[in-house]
Amino acid sequence: MLATILFEGNRQEVSQEIKIVRKIANANKGVNAGPSNGERGYFLTFAIAYLRDFAMDYELIGESFETSISWNNVTGFC
């Protein structure tokens, strides 16, 4: 499973949120891939949309979607 997470709020709020997420990730053998991977993934979302019709001519398909869900519902959602 992969999660791209954006933190919002003042410095204190964001710092606390990051600590919480790191604790959860560490407990589950998670890896911090850094902000550049999230930026690349966001760009890829747009690239796939523009290339989709061209790729379908060659029987290739690629798509992405984003969703928001509370942590207590993640397992059931997956």
PDB file of N, CA, C and O in Angstrom:
ATOM      1  N   MET A   1       0.845  -1.159   0.000  1.00  0.00           N
ATOM      2  CA  MET A   1       0.000   0.000   0.000  1.00  0.00           C
ATOM      3  C   MET A   1       0.897   1.231   0.000  1.00  0.00           C
ATOM      4  O   MET A   1       1.968   1.232   0.607  1.00  0.00           O
ATOM      5  N   LEU A   2       0.459   2.252  -0.670  1.00  0.00           N
ATOM      6  CA  LEU A   2       1.197   3.493  -0.765  1.00  0.00           C
ATOM      7  C   LEU A   2       0.278   4.639  -0.403  1.00  0.00           C
ATOM      8  O   LEU A   2      -0.890   4.653  -0.792  1.00  0.00           O
ATOM      9  N   ALA A   3       0.794   5.588   0.333  1.00  0.00           N
ATOM     10  CA  ALA A   3       0.005   6.770   0.687  1.00  0.00           C
ATOM     11  C   ALA A   3       0.844   8.010   0.443  1.00  0.00           C
ATOM     12  O   ALA A   3       1.987   8.096   0.890  1.00  0.00           O
ATOM     13  N   THR A   4       0.274   8.962  -0.263  1.00  0.00           N
ATOM     14  CA  THR A   4       0.870  10.281  -0.392  1.00  0.00           C
ATOM     15  C   THR A   4       0.086  11.176   0.536  1.00  0.00           C
ATOM     16  O   THR A   4      -1.135  11.282   0.415  1.00  0.00           O
ATOM     17  N   ILE A   5       0.768  11.818   1.457  1.00  0.00           N
ATOM     18  CA  ILE A   5       0.076  12.578   2.497  1.00  0.00           C
ATOM     19  C   ILE A   5       0.489  14.034   2.441  1.00  0.00           C
ATOM     20  O   ILE A   5       1.676  14.352   2.363  1.00  0.00           O
ATOM     21  N   LEU A   6      -0.485  14.906   2.480  1.00  0.00           N
ATOM     22  CA  LEU A   6      -0.261  16.348   2.536  1.00  0.00           C
ATOM     23  C   LEU A   6      -0.695  16.826   3.907  1.00  0.00           C
ATOM     24  O   LEU A   6      -1.823  16.575   4.332  1.00  0.00           O
ATOM     25  N   PHE A   7       0.192  17.510   4.595  1.00  0.00           N
ATOM     26  CA  PHE A   7      -0.111  18.039   5.922  1.00  0.00           C
ATOM     27  C   PHE A   7      -0.465  19.514   5.806  1.00  0.00           C
ATOM     28  O   PHE A   7       0.214  20.266   5.106  1.00  0.00           O
ATOM     29  N   GLU A   8      -1.516  19.926   6.483  1.00  0.00           N
ATOM     30  CA  GLU A   8      -1.937  21.315   6.477  1.00  0.00           C
ATOM     31  C   GLU A   8      -2.107  21.813   7.898  1.00  0.00           C
ATOM     32  O   GLU A   8      -2.432  21.046   8.804  1.00  0.00           O
ATOM     33  N   GLY A   9      -1.885  23.095   8.083  1.00  0.00           N
ATOM     34  CA  GLY A   9      -2.045  23.696   9.394  1.00  0.00           C
ATOM     35  C   GLY A   9      -0.838  24.546   9.727  1.00  0.00           C
ATOM     36  O   GLY A   9       0.037  24.765   8.890  1.00  0.00           O
ATOM     37  N   ASN A  10      -0.804  25.021  10.958  1.00  0.00           N
ATOM     38  CA  ASN A  10       0.362  25.807  11.369  1.00  0.00           C
ATOM     39  C   ASN A  10       1.516  24.854  11.672  1.00  0.00           C
ATOM     40  O   ASN A  10       1.339  23.636  11.670  1.00  0.00           O
ATOM     41  N   ARG A  11       2.696  25.414  11.930  1.00  0.00           N
ATOM     42  CA  ARG A  11       3.893  24.577  12.153  1.00  0.00           C
ATOM     43  C   ARG A  11       3.698  23.556  13.263  1.00  0.00           C
ATOM     44  O   ARG A  11       4.094  22.398  13.131  1.00  0.00           O
ATOM     45  N   GLN A  12       3.096  23.984  14.336  1.00  0.00           N
ATOM     46  CA  GLN A  12       2.898  23.081  15.474  1.00  0.00           C
ATOM     47  C   GLN A  12       1.965  21.931  15.107  1.00  0.00           C
ATOM     48  O   GLN A  12       2.239  20.779  15.443  1.00  0.00           O
ATOM     49  N   GLU A  13       0.868  22.235  14.419  1.00  0.00           N
ATOM     50  CA  GLU A  13      -0.082  21.190  14.010  1.00  0.00           C
ATOM     51  C   GLU A  13       0.575  20.205  13.048  1.00  0.00           C
ATOM     52  O   GLU A  13       0.445  18.990  13.203  1.00  0.00           O
ATOM     53  N   VAL A  14       1.279  20.739  12.057  1.00  0.00           N
ATOM     54  CA  VAL A  14       1.922  19.882  11.064  1.00  0.00           C
ATOM     55  C   VAL A  14       2.992  19.011  11.713  1.00  0.00           C
ATOM     56  O   VAL A  14       3.101  17.824  11.405  1.00  0.00           O
ATOM     57  N   SER A  15       3.774  19.595  12.604  1.00  0.00           N
ATOM     58  CA  SER A  15       4.799  18.833  13.312  1.00  0.00           C
ATOM     59  C   SER A  15       4.190  17.669  14.080  1.00  0.00           C
ATOM     60  O   SER A  15       4.718  16.558  14.050  1.00  0.00           O
ATOM     61  N   GLN A  16       3.090  17.917  14.761  1.00  0.00           N
ATOM     62  CA  GLN A  16       2.404  16.858  15.526  1.00  0.00           C
ATOM     63  C   GLN A  16       1.833  15.797  14.597  1.00  0.00           C
ATOM     64  O   GLN A  16       1.928  14.606  14.893  1.00  0.00           O
ATOM     65  N   GLU A  17       1.244  16.207  13.485  1.00  0.00           N
ATOM     66  CA  GLU A  17       0.686  15.247  12.525  1.00  0.00           C
ATOM     67  C   GLU A  17       1.784  14.366  11.942  1.00  0.00           C
ATOM     68  O   GLU A  17       1.600  13.158  11.792  1.00  0.00           O
ATOM     69  N   ILE A  18       2.920  14.964  11.614  1.00  0.00           N
ATOM     70  CA  ILE A  18       4.035  14.191  11.068  1.00  0.00           C
ATOM     71  C   ILE A  18       4.520  13.164  12.083  1.00  0.00           C
ATOM     72  O   ILE A  18       4.795  12.023  11.711  1.00  0.00           O
ATOM     73  N   LYS A  19       4.631  13.535  13.336  1.00  0.00           N
ATOM     74  CA  LYS A  19       5.055  12.601  14.377  1.00  0.00           C
ATOM     75  C   LYS A  19       4.101  11.412  14.477  1.00  0.00           C
ATOM     76  O   LYS A  19       4.533  10.267  14.612  1.00  0.00           O
ATOM     77  N   ILE A  20       2.824  11.690  14.410  1.00  0.00           N
ATOM     78  CA  ILE A  20       1.815  10.624  14.497  1.00  0.00           C
ATOM     79  C   ILE A  20       1.929   9.675  13.308  1.00  0.00           C
ATOM     80  O   ILE A  20       1.920   8.456  13.478  1.00  0.00           O
ATOM     81  N   VAL A  21       2.037  10.235  12.110  1.00  0.00           N
ATOM     82  CA  VAL A  21       2.124   9.407  10.906  1.00  0.00           C
ATOM     83  C   VAL A  21       3.414   8.590  10.915  1.00  0.00           C
ATOM     84  O   VAL A  21       3.399   7.414  10.551  1.00  0.00           O
ATOM     85  N   ARG A  22       4.521   9.191  11.324  1.00  0.00           N
ATOM     86  CA  ARG A  22       5.789   8.450  11.387  1.00  0.00           C
ATOM     87  C   ARG A  22       5.704   7.295  12.374  1.00  0.00           C
ATOM     88  O   ARG A  22       6.231   6.213  12.112  1.00  0.00           O
ATOM     89  N   LYS A  23       5.047   7.515  13.504  1.00  0.00           N
ATOM     90  CA  LYS A  23       4.893   6.453  14.495  1.00  0.00           C
ATOM     91  C   LYS A  23       4.101   5.288  13.904  1.00  0.00           C
ATOM     92  O   LYS A  23       4.479   4.129  14.077  1.00  0.00           O
ATOM     93  N   ILE A  24       3.011   5.590  13.212  1.00  0.00           N
ATOM     94  CA  ILE A  24       2.193   4.551  12.572  1.00  0.00           C
ATOM     95  C   ILE A  24       2.998   3.843  11.487  1.00  0.00           C
ATOM     96  O   ILE A  24       2.987   2.615  11.401  1.00  0.00           O
ATOM     97  N   ALA A  25       3.693   4.618  10.662  1.00  0.00           N
ATOM     98  CA  ALA A  25       4.486   4.033   9.569  1.00  0.00           C
ATOM     99  C   ALA A  25       5.592   3.142  10.111  1.00  0.00           C
ATOM    100  O   ALA A  25       5.800   2.037   9.610  1.00  0.00           O
ATOM    101  N   ASN A  26       6.304   3.611  11.129  1.00  0.00           N
ATOM    102  CA  ASN A  26       7.384   2.809  11.711  1.00  0.00           C
ATOM    103  C   ASN A  26       6.861   1.505  12.302  1.00  0.00           C
ATOM    104  O   ASN A  26       7.514   0.467  12.188  1.00  0.00           O
ATOM    105  N   ALA A  27       5.705   1.550  12.923  1.00  0.00           N
ATOM    106  CA  ALA A  27       5.113   0.345  13.517  1.00  0.00           C
ATOM    107  C   ALA A  27       4.703  -0.666  12.451  1.00  0.00           C
ATOM    108  O   ALA A  27       4.532  -1.850  12.742  1.00  0.00           O
ATOM    109  N   ASN A  28       4.544  -0.192  11.213  1.00  0.00           N
ATOM    110  CA  ASN A  28       4.108  -1.067  10.121  1.00  0.00           C
ATOM    111  C   ASN A  28       5.149  -1.205   9.020  1.00  0.00           C
ATOM    112  O   ASN A  28       4.825  -1.528   7.877  1.00  0.00           O
ATOM    113  N   LYS A  29       6.403  -0.956   9.380  1.00  0.00           N
ATOM    114  CA  LYS A  29       7.530  -1.078   8.446  1.00  0.00           C
ATOM    115  C   LYS A  29       7.387  -0.147   7.248  1.00  0.00           C
ATOM    116  O   LYS A  29       7.792  -0.482   6.134  1.00  0.00           O
ATOM    117  N   GLY A  30       6.818   1.001   7.485  1.00  0.00           N
ATOM    118  CA  GLY A  30       6.658   1.991   6.423  1.00  0.00           C
ATOM    119  C   GLY A  30       7.966   2.689   6.111  1.00  0.00           C
ATOM    120  O   GLY A  30       8.896   2.691   6.918  1.00  0.00           O
ATOM    121  N   VAL A  31       8.025   3.278   4.933  1.00  0.00           N
ATOM    122  CA  VAL A  31       9.217   3.972   4.468  1.00  0.00           C
ATOM    123  C   VAL A  31       8.825   5.380   4.034  1.00  0.00           C
ATOM    124  O   VAL A  31       7.845   5.566   3.313  1.00  0.00           O
ATOM    125  N   ASN A  32       9.589   6.358   4.473  1.00  0.00           N
ATOM    126  CA  ASN A  32       9.365   7.733   4.042  1.00  0.00           C
ATOM    127  C   ASN A  32      10.097   7.931   2.724  1.00  0.00           C
ATOM    128  O   ASN A  32      11.328   7.935   2.692  1.00  0.00           O
ATOM    129  N   ALA A  33       9.351   8.096   1.639  1.00  0.00           N
ATOM    130  CA  ALA A  33       9.944   8.238   0.312  1.00  0.00           C
ATOM    131  C   ALA A  33      10.248   9.691  -0.033  1.00  0.00           C
ATOM    132  O   ALA A  33      10.840   9.966  -1.077  1.00  0.00           O
ATOM    133  N   GLY A  34       9.853  10.623   0.829  1.00  0.00           N
ATOM    134  CA  GLY A  34      10.173  12.028   0.612  1.00  0.00           C
ATOM    135  C   GLY A  34       9.162  12.754  -0.254  1.00  0.00           C
ATOM    136  O   GLY A  34       8.358  12.134  -0.950  1.00  0.00           O
ATOM    137  N   PRO A  35       9.215  14.064  -0.203  1.00  0.00           N
ATOM    138  CA  PRO A  35       8.221  14.875  -0.916  1.00  0.00           C
ATOM    139  C   PRO A  35       8.328  14.820  -2.433  1.00  0.00           C
ATOM    140  O   PRO A  35       7.323  15.003  -3.119  1.00  0.00           O
ATOM    141  N   SER A  36       9.515  14.573  -2.975  1.00  0.00           N
ATOM    142  CA  SER A  36       9.657  14.577  -4.436  1.00  0.00           C
ATOM    143  C   SER A  36       8.864  13.450  -5.089  1.00  0.00           C
ATOM    144  O   SER A  36       8.395  13.609  -6.216  1.00  0.00           O
ATOM    145  N   ASN A  37       8.703  12.321  -4.412  1.00  0.00           N
ATOM    146  CA  ASN A  37       7.907  11.223  -4.972  1.00  0.00           C
ATOM    147  C   ASN A  37       6.439  11.597  -5.071  1.00  0.00           C
ATOM    148  O   ASN A  37       5.769  11.238  -6.040  1.00  0.00           O
ATOM    149  N   GLY A  38       5.935  12.311  -4.079  1.00  0.00           N
ATOM    150  CA  GLY A  38       4.557  12.786  -4.150  1.00  0.00           C
ATOM    151  C   GLY A  38       4.351  13.763  -5.294  1.00  0.00           C
ATOM    152  O   GLY A  38       3.333  13.719  -5.984  1.00  0.00           O
ATOM    153  N   GLU A  39       5.315  14.641  -5.490  1.00  0.00           N
ATOM    154  CA  GLU A  39       5.238  15.608  -6.590  1.00  0.00           C
ATOM    155  C   GLU A  39       5.256  14.893  -7.934  1.00  0.00           C
ATOM    156  O   GLU A  39       4.500  15.258  -8.834  1.00  0.00           O
ATOM    157  N   ARG A  40       6.103  13.884  -8.084  1.00  0.00           N
ATOM    158  CA  ARG A  40       6.155  13.116  -9.335  1.00  0.00           C
ATOM    159  C   ARG A  40       4.848  12.371  -9.577  1.00  0.00           C
ATOM    160  O   ARG A  40       4.349  12.322 -10.701  1.00  0.00           O
ATOM    161  N   GLY A  41       4.299  11.792  -8.516  1.00  0.00           N
ATOM    162  CA  GLY A  41       3.030  11.076  -8.655  1.00  0.00           C
ATOM    163  C   GLY A  41       1.907  11.996  -9.075  1.00  0.00           C
ATOM    164  O   GLY A  41       1.059  11.619  -9.885  1.00  0.00           O
ATOM    165  N   TYR A  42       1.895  13.206  -8.527  1.00  0.00           N
ATOM    166  CA  TYR A  42       0.874  14.182  -8.891  1.00  0.00           C
ATOM    167  C   TYR A  42       1.008  14.560 -10.364  1.00  0.00           C
ATOM    168  O   TYR A  42       0.003  14.665 -11.066  1.00  0.00           O
ATOM    169  N   PHE A  43       2.227  14.762 -10.834  1.00  0.00           N
ATOM    170  CA  PHE A  43       2.469  15.068 -12.242  1.00  0.00           C
ATOM    171  C   PHE A  43       2.032  13.903 -13.120  1.00  0.00           C
ATOM    172  O   PHE A  43       1.419  14.111 -14.167  1.00  0.00           O
ATOM    173  N   LEU A  44       2.341  12.678 -12.701  1.00  0.00           N
ATOM    174  CA  LEU A  44       1.994  11.493 -13.480  1.00  0.00           C
ATOM    175  C   LEU A  44       0.482  11.368 -13.665  1.00  0.00           C
ATOM    176  O   LEU A  44       0.025  10.883 -14.700  1.00  0.00           O
ATOM    177  N   THR A  45      -0.292  11.798 -12.676  1.00  0.00           N
ATOM    178  CA  THR A  45      -1.750  11.779 -12.791  1.00  0.00           C
ATOM    179  C   THR A  45      -2.194  12.541 -14.032  1.00  0.00           C
ATOM    180  O   THR A  45      -3.061  12.082 -14.775  1.00  0.00           O
ATOM    181  N   PHE A  46      -1.598  13.698 -14.249  1.00  0.00           N
ATOM    182  CA  PHE A  46      -1.956  14.495 -15.418  1.00  0.00           C
ATOM    183  C   PHE A  46      -1.414  13.893 -16.705  1.00  0.00           C
ATOM    184  O   PHE A  46      -2.099  13.904 -17.727  1.00  0.00           O
ATOM    185  N   ALA A  47      -0.202  13.371 -16.671  1.00  0.00           N
ATOM    186  CA  ALA A  47       0.397  12.774 -17.858  1.00  0.00           C
ATOM    187  C   ALA A  47      -0.430  11.586 -18.340  1.00  0.00           C
ATOM    188  O   ALA A  47      -0.671  11.439 -19.539  1.00  0.00           O
ATOM    189  N   ILE A  48      -0.862  10.745 -17.415  1.00  0.00           N
ATOM    190  CA  ILE A  48      -1.662   9.582 -17.791  1.00  0.00           C
ATOM    191  C   ILE A  48      -2.958  10.017 -18.456  1.00  0.00           C
ATOM    192  O   ILE A  48      -3.373   9.421 -19.450  1.00  0.00           O
ATOM    193  N   ALA A  49      -3.594  11.035 -17.928  1.00  0.00           N
ATOM    194  CA  ALA A  49      -4.858  11.506 -18.502  1.00  0.00           C
ATOM    195  C   ALA A  49      -4.668  11.964 -19.946  1.00  0.00           C
ATOM    196  O   ALA A  49      -5.522  11.689 -20.790  1.00  0.00           O
ATOM    197  N   TYR A  50      -3.578  12.651 -20.247  1.00  0.00           N
ATOM    198  CA  TYR A  50      -3.337  13.145 -21.601  1.00  0.00           C
ATOM    199  C   TYR A  50      -2.902  12.048 -22.554  1.00  0.00           C
ATOM    200  O   TYR A  50      -3.159  12.139 -23.755  1.00  0.00           O
ATOM    201  N   LEU A  51      -2.258  11.026 -22.050  1.00  0.00           N
ATOM    202  CA  LEU A  51      -1.762   9.947 -22.901  1.00  0.00           C
ATOM    203  C   LEU A  51      -2.735   8.778 -23.039  1.00  0.00           C
ATOM    204  O   LEU A  51      -2.517   7.882 -23.854  1.00  0.00           O
ATOM    205  N   ARG A  52      -3.794   8.784 -22.256  1.00  0.00           N
ATOM    206  CA  ARG A  52      -4.722   7.656 -22.209  1.00  0.00           C
ATOM    207  C   ARG A  52      -5.286   7.295 -23.582  1.00  0.00           C
ATOM    208  O   ARG A  52      -5.240   6.127 -23.967  1.00  0.00           O
ATOM    209  N   ASP A  53      -5.808   8.250 -24.321  1.00  0.00           N
ATOM    210  CA  ASP A  53      -6.431   7.950 -25.615  1.00  0.00           C
ATOM    211  C   ASP A  53      -5.412   7.400 -26.612  1.00  0.00           C
ATOM    212  O   ASP A  53      -5.704   6.457 -27.347  1.00  0.00           O
ATOM    213  N   PHE A  54      -4.232   7.984 -26.636  1.00  0.00           N
ATOM    214  CA  PHE A  54      -3.177   7.490 -27.510  1.00  0.00           C
ATOM    215  C   PHE A  54      -2.824   6.043 -27.151  1.00  0.00           C
ATOM    216  O   PHE A  54      -2.716   5.193 -28.035  1.00  0.00           O
ATOM    217  N   ALA A  55      -2.648   5.767 -25.881  1.00  0.00           N
ATOM    218  CA  ALA A  55      -2.272   4.430 -25.433  1.00  0.00           C
ATOM    219  C   ALA A  55      -3.351   3.400 -25.752  1.00  0.00           C
ATOM    220  O   ALA A  55      -3.040   2.254 -26.074  1.00  0.00           O
ATOM    221  N   MET A  56      -4.605   3.800 -25.664  1.00  0.00           N
ATOM    222  CA  MET A  56      -5.690   2.840 -25.931  1.00  0.00           C
ATOM    223  C   MET A  56      -5.668   2.374 -27.380  1.00  0.00           C
ATOM    224  O   MET A  56      -6.138   1.274 -27.670  1.00  0.00           O
ATOM    225  N   ASP A  57      -5.138   3.174 -28.298  1.00  0.00           N
ATOM    226  CA  ASP A  57      -4.984   2.731 -29.687  1.00  0.00           C
ATOM    227  C   ASP A  57      -4.050   1.531 -29.786  1.00  0.00           C
ATOM    228  O   ASP A  57      -4.096   0.777 -30.758  1.00  0.00           O
ATOM    229  N   TYR A  58      -3.201   1.359 -28.772  1.00  0.00           N
ATOM    230  CA  TYR A  58      -2.252   0.251 -28.734  1.00  0.00           C
ATOM    231  C   TYR A  58      -2.620  -0.770 -27.660  1.00  0.00           C
ATOM    232  O   TYR A  58      -1.781  -1.555 -27.218  1.00  0.00           O
ATOM    233  N   GLU A  59      -3.879  -0.745 -27.251  1.00  0.00           N
ATOM    234  CA  GLU A  59      -4.425  -1.655 -26.254  1.00  0.00           C
ATOM    235  C   GLU A  59      -3.679  -1.588 -24.920  1.00  0.00           C
ATOM    236  O   GLU A  59      -3.477  -2.602 -24.253  1.00  0.00           O
ATOM    237  N   LEU A  60      -3.277  -0.376 -24.549  1.00  0.00           N
ATOM    238  CA  LEU A  60      -2.664  -0.117 -23.255  1.00  0.00           C
ATOM    239  C   LEU A  60      -3.601   0.765 -22.463  1.00  0.00           C
ATOM    240  O   LEU A  60      -4.258   1.641 -23.025  1.00  0.00           O
ATOM    241  N   ILE A  61      -3.669   0.546 -21.180  1.00  0.00           N
ATOM    242  CA  ILE A  61      -4.521   1.390 -20.359  1.00  0.00           C
ATOM    243  C   ILE A  61      -3.794   1.704 -19.048  1.00  0.00           C
ATOM    244  O   ILE A  61      -3.110   0.854 -18.477  1.00  0.00           O
ATOM    245  N   GLY A  62      -3.954   2.897 -18.607  1.00  0.00           N
ATOM    246  CA  GLY A  62      -3.399   3.325 -17.328  1.00  0.00           C
ATOM    247  C   GLY A  62      -4.336   4.362 -16.743  1.00  0.00           C
ATOM    248  O   GLY A  62      -4.870   5.202 -17.467  1.00  0.00           O
ATOM    249  N   GLU A  63      -4.533   4.309 -15.472  1.00  0.00           N
ATOM    250  CA  GLU A  63      -5.442   5.262 -14.828  1.00  0.00           C
ATOM    251  C   GLU A  63      -5.013   5.445 -13.394  1.00  0.00           C
ATOM    252  O   GLU A  63      -4.321   4.601 -12.823  1.00  0.00           O
ATOM    253  N   SER A  64      -5.419   6.528 -12.831  1.00  0.00           N
ATOM    254  CA  SER A  64      -5.167   6.764 -11.418  1.00  0.00           C
ATOM    255  C   SER A  64      -6.418   7.388 -10.819  1.00  0.00           C
ATOM    256  O   SER A  64      -7.243   7.969 -11.525  1.00  0.00           O
ATOM    257  N   PHE A  65      -6.540   7.258  -9.521  1.00  0.00           N
ATOM    258  CA  PHE A  65      -7.634   7.926  -8.828  1.00  0.00           C
ATOM    259  C   PHE A  65      -7.165   8.295  -7.433  1.00  0.00           C
ATOM    260  O   PHE A  65      -6.258   7.679  -6.873  1.00  0.00           O
ATOM    261  N   GLU A  66      -7.789   9.285  -6.907  1.00  0.00           N
ATOM    262  CA  GLU A  66      -7.480   9.719  -5.559  1.00  0.00           C
ATOM    263  C   GLU A  66      -8.742   9.582  -4.717  1.00  0.00           C
ATOM    264  O   GLU A  66      -9.860   9.704  -5.218  1.00  0.00           O
ATOM    265  N   THR A  67      -8.544   9.333  -3.459  1.00  0.00           N
ATOM    266  CA  THR A  67      -9.683   9.239  -2.558  1.00  0.00           C
ATOM    267  C   THR A  67      -9.264   9.711  -1.177  1.00  0.00           C
ATOM    268  O   THR A  67      -8.078   9.743  -0.849  1.00  0.00           O
ATOM    269  N   SER A  68     -10.220  10.063  -0.399  1.00  0.00           N
ATOM    270  CA  SER A  68      -9.979  10.421   1.002  1.00  0.00           C
ATOM    271  C   SER A  68     -10.828   9.496   1.853  1.00  0.00           C
ATOM    272  O   SER A  68     -12.004   9.268   1.572  1.00  0.00           O
ATOM    273  N   ILE A  69     -10.212   8.972   2.892  1.00  0.00           N
ATOM    274  CA  ILE A  69     -10.922   8.035   3.748  1.00  0.00           C
ATOM    275  C   ILE A  69     -10.300   8.102   5.147  1.00  0.00           C
ATOM    276  O   ILE A  69      -9.098   8.335   5.283  1.00  0.00           O
ATOM    277  N   SER A  70     -11.091   7.905   6.150  1.00  0.00           N
ATOM    278  CA  SER A  70     -10.545   7.918   7.505  1.00  0.00           C
ATOM    279  C   SER A  70      -9.750   6.635   7.738  1.00  0.00           C
ATOM    280  O   SER A  70     -10.050   5.589   7.162  1.00  0.00           O
ATOM    281  N   TRP A  71      -8.719   6.737   8.604  1.00  0.00           N
ATOM    282  CA  TRP A  71      -7.846   5.605   8.850  1.00  0.00           C
ATOM    283  C   TRP A  71      -8.589   4.364   9.320  1.00  0.00           C
ATOM    284  O   TRP A  71      -8.218   3.246   8.962  1.00  0.00           O
ATOM    285  N   ASN A  72      -9.630   4.547  10.116  1.00  0.00           N
ATOM    286  CA  ASN A  72     -10.336   3.374  10.641  1.00  0.00           C
ATOM    287  C   ASN A  72     -11.102   2.612   9.556  1.00  0.00           C
ATOM    288  O   ASN A  72     -11.596   1.513   9.810  1.00  0.00           O
ATOM    289  N   ASN A  73     -11.208   3.177   8.355  1.00  0.00           N
ATOM    290  CA  ASN A  73     -11.902   2.504   7.257  1.00  0.00           C
ATOM    291  C   ASN A  73     -10.971   2.001   6.159  1.00  0.00           C
ATOM    292  O   ASN A  73     -11.440   1.419   5.181  1.00  0.00           O
ATOM    293  N   VAL A  74      -9.662   2.213   6.296  1.00  0.00           N
ATOM    294  CA  VAL A  74      -8.720   1.863   5.242  1.00  0.00           C
ATOM    295  C   VAL A  74      -8.743   0.377   4.936  1.00  0.00           C
ATOM    296  O   VAL A  74      -8.821   0.002   3.766  1.00  0.00           O
ATOM    297  N   THR A  75      -8.677  -0.477   5.937  1.00  0.00           N
ATOM    298  CA  THR A  75      -8.617  -1.917   5.697  1.00  0.00           C
ATOM    299  C   THR A  75      -9.844  -2.404   4.935  1.00  0.00           C
ATOM    300  O   THR A  75      -9.708  -3.158   3.972  1.00  0.00           O
ATOM    301  N   GLY A  76     -11.011  -1.995   5.340  1.00  0.00           N
ATOM    302  CA  GLY A  76     -12.230  -2.385   4.631  1.00  0.00           C
ATOM    303  C   GLY A  76     -12.281  -1.848   3.218  1.00  0.00           C
ATOM    304  O   GLY A  76     -12.781  -2.516   2.313  1.00  0.00           O
ATOM    305  N   PHE A  77     -11.768  -0.650   3.023  1.00  0.00           N
ATOM    306  CA  PHE A  77     -11.747  -0.038   1.693  1.00  0.00           C
ATOM    307  C   PHE A  77     -10.841  -0.826   0.760  1.00  0.00           C
ATOM    308  O   PHE A  77     -11.191  -1.089  -0.391  1.00  0.00           O
ATOM    309  N   CYS A  78      -9.671  -1.200   1.271  1.00  0.00           N
ATOM    310  CA  CYS A  78      -8.722  -1.954   0.426  1.00  0.00           C
ATOM    311  C   CYS A  78      -9.288  -3.323   0.049  1.00  0.00           C
ATOM    312  O   CYS A  78      -8.630  -4.090  -0.655  1.00  0.00           O
TER     313      CYS A  78
END
